[in-house]
Amino acid sequence: MNLITVFGEIKRIYGFCPCCGELFRLSDAMIFSDRPPPQTEFDRVAAASQCLERRNDRFDEQEEAIRERARQQGQRAALRLLRRLAPLFTDHRIKLRDMKVLFHPVDYVVFTGMSQSRCGAVLFMDHPPESSRRERLQRSLRSAIRAGNIDWQTLRIGPEFRVVRDEARES
């Protein structure tokens, strides 16, 4: 007997409701139990998926705050490091917020006035050369600047952390 035949036969079975005595078809009966059905692997996978989705939603809500805290911590750490170097920069009246650390080809680039939104000059600062290679690099940079062989490009980091060329012009 196939399943369709079984369901067809169930439509012919009648019963009386024990509570109200009304006649009903067995196929129309709503059978239920006080206990929930046993969990299957599908239920466990669905529960784990919902849990993961809730965690992702919670993280998405907190992500911006986490990024902001991390950025502030990084800035504070950089300022602590720079304060140890402060005598060098305060002697030259350089504000720490105008300075960017590069390490190569020079240690620091200073954009004077950048913290007041009016950059007046760009300074390259480096430690005294400890090798002939470093000395050649500094000489090459000095001669390129003096000869005017420089190119200015403004690049910005886009929302998906991709570099976007803002403008390009030669100076």
PyMOL commands that set and color helices and strands:
alter all, ss='L'
color gray80, all
select helices_A, chain A and resi 3-10+26-28+41-84+86-91+96-98+114-116+132-147
alter helices_A, ss='H'
color red, helices_A
select strands_A, chain A and resi 14-16+23-25+99-101+108-112+121-125+151-157+163-170
alter strands_A, ss='S'
color yellow, strands_A
deselect
rebuild
show_as cartoon
